[in-house]
Amino acid sequence: ADRSLTELSSSATNVTLRWQQGQFIGGGTFGSVYAAINLDSNLLMAVKEIRLQDPQIIPKIAQQIRDEMGVLEVLDHPNIVSYQGIEVHRDKVYLFMEYCAGGSLASLLEHGRVEDETVIMVYALQLLEGLAYLHEAGIIHRDIKPGNILLDHNGIIKYVDFGAAKIIARQGRTTAPMDALSGVGGYPKDSQLAQQFKNQKTMTGTPMYMSPEIIRGDSAKLVRHQGAVDIWSMGC
C-alpha cells in the first residue's frame, strides 16, 4: 500500500498547494467532490477527495487513480474539464480540477426540460465537439450522463468524471484497461483482457444511458464500434 502511494506521489502532476475545502458538490467515481479555494491564487477549484481506508485495496484504488490521471493529463479542450494536479496523503488523495460554477446538466433538468431550441442546439454542438475530441484522441468516456456534464460560469459545457474512461489504441484494442471497472467487453476474444471480461461481469456506466451492446455484453460489437457507446449515451 505504501509503495502504491509513493508511486502516486511521484507523479509529475503532484502539487503542493495552500487551499481550503468548501461546500460539498457531489459524488464522482471513487470519491466526493468539493468546491475549494486556492489560497495562493484566490481562484476556485473543484477537488475530488478519494479516501483510502482499507490498506488491502489501496493498490487497486491507486491504480484506478493513475488510470484516471492518465486520461486527464492528456486532455486539453474547451468542452472538457481541465485537470490541475494531485495531492497524496496516507489516508486520502485529492484530485484538483477546474471549478464549474453552473453546476451539472442534471441539476438544470431538475427544474424541467430545456425548452429553448437554440440553447439545445448550442449544448448539443458543444457535447459533439467535446466527444469528437475525445474519440480522435482515442478515449472513450463510457459514463456520459447529465450528472457528468457540467456548465462553467459562462454556460460552456464541460465533460467531467473520467474514472470509467478507457484509452483505445489505433488498432482498436484497449491499452489502459481499468480492471475494477471493466467487464463490459471491448476486448479481442483471444486476449488476456477478454478472459478478465469473462470472469468479471460488472458493468460500467449508468443503466438509463447504457447502449444495448453494453447491457447485452456484446463484446464483438464493442470491439468494432468502440466509440458508439458514447454516442448512444449522448443521444439519451
PyRosetta script that sets phi, psi and omega in degrees:
from pyrosetta import init, pose_from_sequence

init()
pose = pose_from_sequence("ADRSLTELSSSATNVTLRWQQGQFIGGGTFGSVYAAINLDSNLLMAVKEIRLQDPQIIPKIAQQIRDEMGVLEVLDHPNIVSYQGIEVHRDKVYLFMEYCAGGSLASLLEHGRVEDETVIMVYALQLLEGLAYLHEAGIIHRDIKPGNILLDHNGIIKYVDFGAAKIIARQGRTTAPMDALSGVGGYPKDSQLAQQFKNQKTMTGTPMYMSPEIIRGDSAKLVRHQGAVDIWSMGC")
pose.set_psi(1, -44.4)
pose.set_omega(1, 179.0)
pose.set_phi(2, -62.1)
pose.set_psi(2, -38.3)
pose.set_omega(2, -179.4)
pose.set_phi(3, -65.9)
pose.set_psi(3, -39.5)
pose.set_omega(3, 179.1)
pose.set_phi(4, -62.8)
pose.set_psi(4, -41.0)
pose.set_omega(4, 179.6)
pose.set_phi(5, -70.0)
pose.set_psi(5, -35.5)
pose.set_omega(5, 178.1)
pose.set_phi(6, -63.7)
pose.set_psi(6, -40.8)
pose.set_omega(6, 178.2)
pose.set_phi(7, -63.6)
pose.set_psi(7, -39.5)
pose.set_omega(7, 178.4)
pose.set_phi(8, -64.9)
pose.set_psi(8, -44.5)
pose.set_omega(8, -176.1)
pose.set_phi(9, -70.5)
pose.set_psi(9, -17.1)
pose.set_omega(9, 177.7)
pose.set_phi(10, -87.1)
pose.set_psi(10, 3.5)
pose.set_omega(10, 178.7)
pose.set_phi(11, -59.3)
pose.set_psi(11, 147.8)
pose.set_omega(11, 179.5)
pose.set_phi(12, -64.3)
pose.set_psi(12, -20.4)
pose.set_omega(12, -178.4)
pose.set_phi(13, -100.0)
pose.set_psi(13, 11.2)
pose.set_omega(13, 175.2)
pose.set_phi(14, -67.4)
pose.set_psi(14, 125.2)
pose.set_omega(14, -175.0)
pose.set_phi(15, -123.9)
pose.set_psi(15, 157.5)
pose.set_omega(15, 173.5)
pose.set_phi(16, -116.8)
pose.set_psi(16, 111.1)
pose.set_omega(16, -176.1)
pose.set_phi(17, -121.9)
pose.set_psi(17, 149.8)
pose.set_omega(17, 164.4)
pose.set_phi(18, -95.9)
pose.set_psi(18, 114.5)
pose.set_omega(18, -176.2)
pose.set_phi(19, -146.4)
pose.set_psi(19, 160.8)
pose.set_omega(19, -179.3)
pose.set_phi(20, -129.5)
pose.set_psi(20, 129.7)
pose.set_omega(20, -178.1)
pose.set_phi(21, -75.3)
pose.set_psi(21, 139.5)
pose.set_omega(21, 179.0)
pose.set_phi(22, -112.9)
pose.set_psi(22, -145.8)
pose.set_omega(22, -173.0)
pose.set_phi(23, -73.0)
pose.set_psi(23, 153.5)
pose.set_omega(23, 176.5)
pose.set_phi(24, -68.2)
pose.set_psi(24, 132.7)
pose.set_omega(24, 179.5)
pose.set_phi(25, -101.5)
pose.set_psi(25, -45.4)
pose.set_omega(25, -178.6)
pose.set_phi(26, 170.1)
pose.set_psi(26, 179.0)
pose.set_omega(26, 179.7)
pose.set_phi(27, -97.2)
pose.set_psi(27, 139.8)
pose.set_omega(27, 174.4)
pose.set_phi(28, -118.1)
pose.set_psi(28, -175.9)
pose.set_omega(28, 175.4)
pose.set_phi(29, -62.6)
pose.set_psi(29, 123.5)
pose.set_omega(29, 177.9)
pose.set_phi(30, 63.2)
pose.set_psi(30, 26.1)
pose.set_omega(30, 178.1)
pose.set_phi(31, 177.0)
pose.set_psi(31, 173.4)
pose.set_omega(31, 176.0)
pose.set_phi(32, -104.8)
pose.set_psi(32, 145.6)
pose.set_omega(32, -176.9)
pose.set_phi(33, -112.9)
pose.set_psi(33, 133.4)
pose.set_omega(33, -178.6)
pose.set_phi(34, -126.8)
pose.set_psi(34, 153.8)
pose.set_omega(34, 166.0)
pose.set_phi(35, -76.9)
pose.set_psi(35, 150.8)
pose.set_omega(35, 178.7)
pose.set_phi(36, -153.0)
pose.set_psi(36, 162.0)
pose.set_omega(36, 177.2)
pose.set_phi(37, -120.2)
pose.set_psi(37, 133.4)
pose.set_omega(37, 173.7)
pose.set_phi(38, -78.9)
pose.set_psi(38, 111.9)
pose.set_omega(38, -174.5)
pose.set_phi(39, -71.7)
pose.set_psi(39, -15.5)
pose.set_omega(39, 177.6)
pose.set_phi(40, -84.2)
pose.set_psi(40, -37.3)
pose.set_omega(40, -177.0)
pose.set_phi(41, -106.4)
pose.set_psi(41, -12.2)
pose.set_omega(41, -175.6)
pose.set_phi(42, 62.7)
pose.set_psi(42, 23.0)
pose.set_omega(42, 178.0)
pose.set_phi(43, -99.8)
pose.set_psi(43, 148.4)
pose.set_omega(43, 177.3)
pose.set_phi(44, -77.2)
pose.set_psi(44, 148.0)
pose.set_omega(44, 175.4)
pose.set_phi(45, -136.3)
pose.set_psi(45, 164.3)
pose.set_omega(45, 166.3)
pose.set_phi(46, -105.8)
pose.set_psi(46, 137.8)
pose.set_omega(46, -178.0)
pose.set_phi(47, -126.1)
pose.set_psi(47, 122.5)
pose.set_omega(47, 173.3)
pose.set_phi(48, -93.3)
pose.set_psi(48, 120.7)
pose.set_omega(48, 179.3)
pose.set_phi(49, -100.8)
pose.set_psi(49, 121.8)
pose.set_omega(49, 178.9)
pose.set_phi(50, -114.3)
pose.set_psi(50, 113.6)
pose.set_omega(50, -177.3)
pose.set_phi(51, -83.8)
pose.set_psi(51, 140.4)
pose.set_omega(51, -178.7)
pose.set_phi(52, -115.4)
pose.set_psi(52, 86.2)
pose.set_omega(52, -172.4)
pose.set_phi(53, -97.9)
pose.set_psi(53, -35.1)
pose.set_omega(53, -177.9)
pose.set_phi(54, -102.8)
pose.set_psi(54, 109.4)
pose.set_omega(54, -176.9)
pose.set_phi(55, -55.8)
pose.set_psi(55, -30.3)
pose.set_omega(55, -176.4)
pose.set_phi(56, -66.9)
pose.set_psi(56, -30.4)
pose.set_omega(56, -177.5)
pose.set_phi(57, -102.8)
pose.set_psi(57, 2.1)
pose.set_omega(57, 178.8)
pose.set_phi(58, -57.5)
pose.set_psi(58, -44.1)
pose.set_omega(58, 178.9)
pose.set_phi(59, -57.9)
pose.set_psi(59, -40.3)
pose.set_omega(59, -179.8)
pose.set_phi(60, -67.5)
pose.set_psi(60, -43.9)
pose.set_omega(60, 179.0)
pose.set_phi(61, -64.1)
pose.set_psi(61, -41.0)
pose.set_omega(61, 179.3)
pose.set_phi(62, -60.0)
pose.set_psi(62, -40.1)
pose.set_omega(62, 177.9)
pose.set_phi(63, -64.4)
pose.set_psi(63, -40.4)
pose.set_omega(63, 178.7)
pose.set_phi(64, -64.1)
pose.set_psi(64, -39.0)
pose.set_omega(64, 177.2)
pose.set_phi(65, -64.8)
pose.set_psi(65, -42.8)
pose.set_omega(65, 178.6)
pose.set_phi(66, -61.0)
pose.set_psi(66, -39.4)
pose.set_omega(66, 179.3)
pose.set_phi(67, -65.0)
pose.set_psi(67, -43.3)
pose.set_omega(67, 179.0)
pose.set_phi(68, -65.3)
pose.set_psi(68, -43.0)
pose.set_omega(68, 177.1)
pose.set_phi(69, -60.3)
pose.set_psi(69, -40.1)
pose.set_omega(69, -179.4)
pose.set_phi(70, -59.2)
pose.set_psi(70, -33.0)
pose.set_omega(70, 176.0)
pose.set_phi(71, -76.2)
pose.set_psi(71, -50.3)
pose.set_omega(71, -174.8)
pose.set_phi(72, -60.9)
pose.set_psi(72, -37.1)
pose.set_omega(72, -175.3)
pose.set_phi(73, -63.8)
pose.set_psi(73, -27.3)
pose.set_omega(73, -174.8)
pose.set_phi(74, -97.4)
pose.set_psi(74, -0.6)
pose.set_omega(74, -175.9)
pose.set_phi(75, -95.3)
pose.set_psi(75, 135.0)
pose.set_omega(75, 176.8)
pose.set_phi(76, -151.4)
pose.set_psi(76, 93.1)
pose.set_omega(76, -176.3)
pose.set_phi(77, -154.0)
pose.set_psi(77, 144.1)
pose.set_omega(77, -177.7)
pose.set_phi(78, -60.0)
pose.set_psi(78, -23.1)
pose.set_omega(78, -177.2)
pose.set_phi(79, -103.9)
pose.set_psi(79, 19.1)
pose.set_omega(79, 176.0)
pose.set_phi(80, -131.7)
pose.set_psi(80, 131.3)
pose.set_omega(80, -176.8)
pose.set_phi(81, -59.9)
pose.set_psi(81, 136.8)
pose.set_omega(81, -175.5)
pose.set_phi(82, -88.2)
pose.set_psi(82, 144.4)
pose.set_omega(82, -178.0)
pose.set_phi(83, -97.0)
pose.set_psi(83, 135.7)
pose.set_omega(83, -174.1)
pose.set_phi(84, -116.6)
pose.set_psi(84, -11.7)
pose.set_omega(84, 177.8)
pose.set_phi(85, 145.0)
pose.set_psi(85, -179.0)
pose.set_omega(85, -177.1)
pose.set_phi(86, -135.2)
pose.set_psi(86, 149.3)
pose.set_omega(86, 175.1)
pose.set_phi(87, -133.2)
pose.set_psi(87, 123.3)
pose.set_omega(87, -172.6)
pose.set_phi(88, -108.6)
pose.set_psi(88, 130.8)
pose.set_omega(88, 174.2)
pose.set_phi(89, -124.9)
pose.set_psi(89, 171.0)
pose.set_omega(89, -177.9)
pose.set_phi(90, -64.3)
pose.set_psi(90, -35.2)
pose.set_omega(90, -174.8)
pose.set_phi(91, -113.5)
pose.set_psi(91, 0.0)
pose.set_omega(91, 178.7)
pose.set_phi(92, -160.7)
pose.set_psi(92, 160.4)
pose.set_omega(92, 177.1)
pose.set_phi(93, -129.3)
pose.set_psi(93, 139.3)
pose.set_omega(93, 177.3)
pose.set_phi(94, -114.5)
pose.set_psi(94, 130.5)
pose.set_omega(94, 171.1)
pose.set_phi(95, -107.4)
pose.set_psi(95, 124.2)
pose.set_omega(95, -178.3)
pose.set_phi(96, -98.0)
pose.set_psi(96, 130.8)
pose.set_omega(96, -178.3)
pose.set_phi(97, -139.0)
pose.set_psi(97, 168.7)
pose.set_omega(97, 176.3)
pose.set_phi(98, -58.6)
pose.set_psi(98, 138.0)
pose.set_omega(98, 178.1)
pose.set_phi(99, -90.3)
pose.set_psi(99, 131.0)
pose.set_omega(99, -179.9)
pose.set_phi(100, -112.7)
pose.set_psi(100, 103.4)
pose.set_omega(100, -171.9)
pose.set_phi(101, -69.2)
pose.set_psi(101, -20.4)
pose.set_omega(101, -176.3)
pose.set_phi(102, -79.7)
pose.set_psi(102, -2.8)
pose.set_omega(102, -179.4)
pose.set_phi(103, 74.9)
pose.set_psi(103, -164.5)
pose.set_omega(103, -176.2)
pose.set_phi(104, -98.9)
pose.set_psi(104, 161.7)
pose.set_omega(104, 174.2)
pose.set_phi(105, -63.1)
pose.set_psi(105, -31.8)
pose.set_omega(105, 178.3)
pose.set_phi(106, -61.5)
pose.set_psi(106, -44.5)
pose.set_omega(106, -179.4)
pose.set_phi(107, -68.4)
pose.set_psi(107, -32.4)
pose.set_omega(107, 176.9)
pose.set_phi(108, -65.3)
pose.set_psi(108, -40.3)
pose.set_omega(108, -177.4)
pose.set_phi(109, -75.0)
pose.set_psi(109, -14.3)
pose.set_omega(109, 175.4)
pose.set_phi(110, -62.3)
pose.set_psi(110, -23.7)
pose.set_omega(110, -179.3)
pose.set_phi(111, -90.4)
pose.set_psi(111, 5.9)
pose.set_omega(111, -179.3)
pose.set_phi(112, 117.7)
pose.set_psi(112, 169.0)
pose.set_omega(112, -177.7)
pose.set_phi(113, -68.9)
pose.set_psi(113, 155.4)
pose.set_omega(113, 176.0)
pose.set_phi(114, -80.0)
pose.set_psi(114, 116.4)
pose.set_omega(114, -174.5)
pose.set_phi(115, -90.7)
pose.set_psi(115, -27.7)
pose.set_omega(115, -174.3)
pose.set_phi(116, -74.3)
pose.set_psi(116, 113.7)
pose.set_omega(116, -176.7)
pose.set_phi(117, -64.2)
pose.set_psi(117, -31.6)
pose.set_omega(117, 178.5)
pose.set_phi(118, -64.8)
pose.set_psi(118, -42.2)
pose.set_omega(118, 177.6)
pose.set_phi(119, -62.6)
pose.set_psi(119, -44.0)
pose.set_omega(119, 179.6)
pose.set_phi(120, -60.3)
pose.set_psi(120, -42.7)
pose.set_omega(120, 179.5)
pose.set_phi(121, -62.4)
pose.set_psi(121, -43.1)
pose.set_omega(121, -179.6)
pose.set_phi(122, -64.0)
pose.set_psi(122, -46.2)
pose.set_omega(122, 179.2)
pose.set_phi(123, -62.5)
pose.set_psi(123, -45.1)
pose.set_omega(123, -178.2)
pose.set_phi(124, -62.5)
pose.set_psi(124, -41.0)
pose.set_omega(124, 179.0)
pose.set_phi(125, -61.9)
pose.set_psi(125, -45.7)
pose.set_omega(125, -179.7)
pose.set_phi(126, -64.7)
pose.set_psi(126, -39.8)
pose.set_omega(126, 178.1)
pose.set_phi(127, -62.2)
pose.set_psi(127, -42.2)
pose.set_omega(127, 179.5)
pose.set_phi(128, -67.0)
pose.set_psi(128, -40.5)
pose.set_omega(128, -179.9)
pose.set_phi(129, -65.2)
pose.set_psi(129, -42.6)
pose.set_omega(129, 177.6)
pose.set_phi(130, -63.7)
pose.set_psi(130, -41.3)
pose.set_omega(130, -178.7)
pose.set_phi(131, -69.4)
pose.set_psi(131, -40.1)
pose.set_omega(131, 177.0)
pose.set_phi(132, -60.6)
pose.set_psi(132, -41.6)
pose.set_omega(132, 178.5)
pose.set_phi(133, -61.2)
pose.set_psi(133, -46.6)
pose.set_omega(133, -179.8)
pose.set_phi(134, -59.2)
pose.set_psi(134, -49.1)
pose.set_omega(134, -175.8)
pose.set_phi(135, -68.1)
pose.set_psi(135, -35.3)
pose.set_omega(135, 175.9)
pose.set_phi(136, -65.8)
pose.set_psi(136, -29.1)
pose.set_omega(136, 177.5)
pose.set_phi(137, -83.6)
pose.set_psi(137, -0.3)
pose.set_omega(137, 179.3)
pose.set_phi(138, 78.5)
pose.set_psi(138, 30.0)
pose.set_omega(138, -178.1)
pose.set_phi(139, -121.3)
pose.set_psi(139, 130.2)
pose.set_omega(139, 174.4)
pose.set_phi(140, -107.3)
pose.set_psi(140, 128.0)
pose.set_omega(140, -178.0)
pose.set_phi(141, -71.8)
pose.set_psi(141, -50.5)
pose.set_omega(141, 175.0)
pose.set_phi(142, 74.6)
pose.set_psi(142, 0.9)
pose.set_omega(142, 175.6)
pose.set_phi(143, -147.1)
pose.set_psi(143, 50.8)
pose.set_omega(143, 178.7)
pose.set_phi(144, -78.9)
pose.set_psi(144, 125.2)
pose.set_omega(144, 179.6)
pose.set_phi(145, -161.7)
pose.set_psi(145, 164.6)
pose.set_omega(145, -177.9)
pose.set_phi(146, -54.8)
pose.set_psi(146, -32.9)
pose.set_omega(146, -179.9)
pose.set_phi(147, -69.7)
pose.set_psi(147, -19.3)
pose.set_omega(147, 179.2)
pose.set_phi(148, -105.2)
pose.set_psi(148, 18.0)
pose.set_omega(148, 176.0)
pose.set_phi(149, -122.2)
pose.set_psi(149, 114.8)
pose.set_omega(149, -175.0)
pose.set_phi(150, -107.5)
pose.set_psi(150, 165.4)
pose.set_omega(150, 176.0)
pose.set_phi(151, -124.3)
pose.set_psi(151, 130.8)
pose.set_omega(151, 176.7)
pose.set_phi(152, -83.2)
pose.set_psi(152, -173.6)
pose.set_omega(152, -174.9)
pose.set_phi(153, -66.6)
pose.set_psi(153, -16.5)
pose.set_omega(153, 176.4)
pose.set_phi(154, -98.1)
pose.set_psi(154, 4.1)
pose.set_omega(154, -178.8)
pose.set_phi(155, 80.0)
pose.set_psi(155, 17.6)
pose.set_omega(155, 179.0)
pose.set_phi(156, -83.2)
pose.set_psi(156, 133.0)
pose.set_omega(156, -179.9)
pose.set_phi(157, -70.6)
pose.set_psi(157, 137.5)
pose.set_omega(157, 178.5)
pose.set_phi(158, -136.9)
pose.set_psi(158, 124.6)
pose.set_omega(158, 170.9)
pose.set_phi(159, -73.8)
pose.set_psi(159, 141.6)
pose.set_omega(159, -179.9)
pose.set_phi(160, -140.7)
pose.set_psi(160, 170.8)
pose.set_omega(160, 176.7)
pose.set_phi(161, 65.7)
pose.set_psi(161, 83.4)
pose.set_omega(161, -179.7)
pose.set_phi(162, -101.5)
pose.set_psi(162, 26.0)
pose.set_omega(162, 178.9)
pose.set_phi(163, -67.0)
pose.set_psi(163, -20.7)
pose.set_omega(163, -179.5)
pose.set_phi(164, -106.7)
pose.set_psi(164, 4.8)
pose.set_omega(164, -173.7)
pose.set_phi(165, -72.6)
pose.set_psi(165, 156.3)
pose.set_omega(165, 174.9)
pose.set_phi(166, -127.6)
pose.set_psi(166, 143.7)
pose.set_omega(166, 174.7)
pose.set_phi(167, -98.1)
pose.set_psi(167, 125.9)
pose.set_omega(167, -175.8)
pose.set_phi(168, -109.0)
pose.set_psi(168, 129.2)
pose.set_omega(168, 178.0)
pose.set_phi(169, -72.5)
pose.set_psi(169, 165.3)
pose.set_omega(169, -175.9)
pose.set_phi(170, -58.7)
pose.set_psi(170, -32.8)
pose.set_omega(170, -178.5)
pose.set_phi(171, -81.8)
pose.set_psi(171, 2.9)
pose.set_omega(171, 174.2)
pose.set_phi(172, 94.3)
pose.set_psi(172, 5.7)
pose.set_omega(172, 178.5)
pose.set_phi(173, -95.4)
pose.set_psi(173, 152.4)
pose.set_omega(173, 178.6)
pose.set_phi(174, -77.4)
pose.set_psi(174, 124.5)
pose.set_omega(174, -176.5)
pose.set_phi(175, -104.0)
pose.set_psi(175, -19.3)
pose.set_omega(175, 179.3)
pose.set_phi(176, -134.2)
pose.set_psi(176, 71.2)
pose.set_omega(176, -176.5)
pose.set_phi(177, -69.7)
pose.set_psi(177, 144.8)
pose.set_omega(177, 172.6)
pose.set_phi(178, -102.0)
pose.set_psi(178, 93.4)
pose.set_omega(178, -168.6)
pose.set_phi(179, -56.4)
pose.set_psi(179, -38.5)
pose.set_omega(179, -177.2)
pose.set_phi(180, -70.1)
pose.set_psi(180, -17.7)
pose.set_omega(180, -178.4)
pose.set_phi(181, -106.2)
pose.set_psi(181, -4.9)
pose.set_omega(181, -170.4)
pose.set_phi(182, -84.5)
pose.set_psi(182, -173.9)
pose.set_omega(182, 179.6)
pose.set_phi(183, 117.2)
pose.set_psi(183, 8.9)
pose.set_omega(183, 179.4)
pose.set_phi(184, -104.6)
pose.set_psi(184, 9.5)
pose.set_omega(184, 179.8)
pose.set_phi(185, 93.1)
pose.set_psi(185, -155.9)
pose.set_omega(185, -179.6)
pose.set_phi(186, 89.6)
pose.set_psi(186, 9.2)
pose.set_omega(186, -178.0)
pose.set_phi(187, -117.3)
pose.set_psi(187, 146.3)
pose.set_omega(187, 173.4)
pose.set_phi(188, -57.2)
pose.set_psi(188, 143.3)
pose.set_omega(188, -172.4)
pose.set_phi(189, -60.7)
pose.set_psi(189, -32.1)
pose.set_omega(189, -173.9)
pose.set_phi(190, -92.8)
pose.set_psi(190, 6.6)
pose.set_omega(190, -175.0)
pose.set_phi(191, -90.1)
pose.set_psi(191, 163.8)
pose.set_omega(191, 175.7)
pose.set_phi(192, -63.4)
pose.set_psi(192, -35.1)
pose.set_omega(192, 179.4)
pose.set_phi(193, -66.3)
pose.set_psi(193, -33.4)
pose.set_omega(193, 177.3)
pose.set_phi(194, -62.7)
pose.set_psi(194, -37.3)
pose.set_omega(194, 177.6)
pose.set_phi(195, -65.5)
pose.set_psi(195, -38.7)
pose.set_omega(195, 176.4)
pose.set_phi(196, -62.0)
pose.set_psi(196, -40.5)
pose.set_omega(196, 178.2)
pose.set_phi(197, -60.2)
pose.set_psi(197, -41.8)
pose.set_omega(197, -177.6)
pose.set_phi(198, -63.7)
pose.set_psi(198, -37.2)
pose.set_omega(198, -175.9)
pose.set_phi(199, -85.6)
pose.set_psi(199, -10.0)
pose.set_omega(199, -170.5)
pose.set_phi(200, -133.7)
pose.set_psi(200, 105.2)
pose.set_omega(200, -169.1)
pose.set_phi(201, -100.0)
pose.set_psi(201, 22.1)
pose.set_omega(201, 176.8)
pose.set_phi(202, -75.1)
pose.set_psi(202, 151.0)
pose.set_omega(202, -179.4)
pose.set_phi(203, -112.3)
pose.set_psi(203, 147.2)
pose.set_omega(203, 178.3)
pose.set_phi(204, -102.9)
pose.set_psi(204, 136.0)
pose.set_omega(204, 176.9)
pose.set_phi(205, 117.3)
pose.set_psi(205, -169.7)
pose.set_omega(205, -178.8)
pose.set_phi(206, -118.6)
pose.set_psi(206, 122.1)
pose.set_omega(206, -168.9)
pose.set_phi(207, -48.6)
pose.set_psi(207, -40.9)
pose.set_omega(207, -177.7)
pose.set_phi(208, -63.8)
pose.set_psi(208, -21.2)
pose.set_omega(208, -176.3)
pose.set_phi(209, -113.2)
pose.set_psi(209, 8.7)
pose.set_omega(209, -178.3)
pose.set_phi(210, -81.7)
pose.set_psi(210, 141.8)
pose.set_omega(210, 176.0)
pose.set_phi(211, -74.6)
pose.set_psi(211, 156.3)
pose.set_omega(211, -178.9)
pose.set_phi(212, -57.8)
pose.set_psi(212, -37.3)
pose.set_omega(212, -177.2)
pose.set_phi(213, -67.5)
pose.set_psi(213, -29.2)
pose.set_omega(213, 175.8)
pose.set_phi(214, -71.2)
pose.set_psi(214, -44.9)
pose.set_omega(214, -179.2)
pose.set_phi(215, -62.7)
pose.set_psi(215, -38.4)
pose.set_omega(215, 180.0)
pose.set_phi(216, -80.4)
pose.set_psi(216, -16.0)
pose.set_omega(216, -175.8)
pose.set_phi(217, 71.6)
pose.set_psi(217, 35.6)
pose.set_omega(217, -178.8)
pose.set_phi(218, -81.0)
pose.set_psi(218, 84.2)
pose.set_omega(218, -173.1)
pose.set_phi(219, -66.9)
pose.set_psi(219, -31.7)
pose.set_omega(219, -179.9)
pose.set_phi(220, -63.2)
pose.set_psi(220, -43.0)
pose.set_omega(220, 179.9)
pose.set_phi(221, -69.3)
pose.set_psi(221, -36.1)
pose.set_omega(221, 179.3)
pose.set_phi(222, -64.8)
pose.set_psi(222, -35.5)
pose.set_omega(222, 178.3)
pose.set_phi(223, -66.8)
pose.set_psi(223, -41.4)
pose.set_omega(223, -176.6)
pose.set_phi(224, -71.7)
pose.set_psi(224, -37.1)
pose.set_omega(224, -172.5)
pose.set_phi(225, -128.0)
pose.set_psi(225, 66.9)
pose.set_omega(225, -172.0)
pose.set_phi(226, -55.2)
pose.set_psi(226, -47.6)
pose.set_omega(226, -173.9)
pose.set_phi(227, -81.6)
pose.set_psi(227, -5.9)
pose.set_omega(227, -175.3)
pose.set_phi(228, -63.8)
pose.set_psi(228, -27.9)
pose.set_omega(228, -179.4)
pose.set_phi(229, -63.3)
pose.set_psi(229, -35.1)
pose.set_omega(229, 177.7)
pose.set_phi(230, -71.3)
pose.set_psi(230, -36.9)
pose.set_omega(230, 179.1)
pose.set_phi(231, -63.0)
pose.set_psi(231, -43.7)
pose.set_omega(231, 178.0)
pose.set_phi(232, -59.9)
pose.set_psi(232, -48.6)
pose.set_omega(232, -178.2)
pose.set_phi(233, -61.7)
pose.set_psi(233, -40.9)
pose.set_omega(233, 179.0)
pose.set_phi(234, -64.0)
pose.set_psi(234, -39.7)
pose.set_omega(234, 177.1)
pose.set_phi(235, -60.1)
pose.set_psi(235, -41.9)
pose.set_omega(235, 177.5)
pose.set_phi(236, -62.2)
pose.dump_pdb("model.pdb")
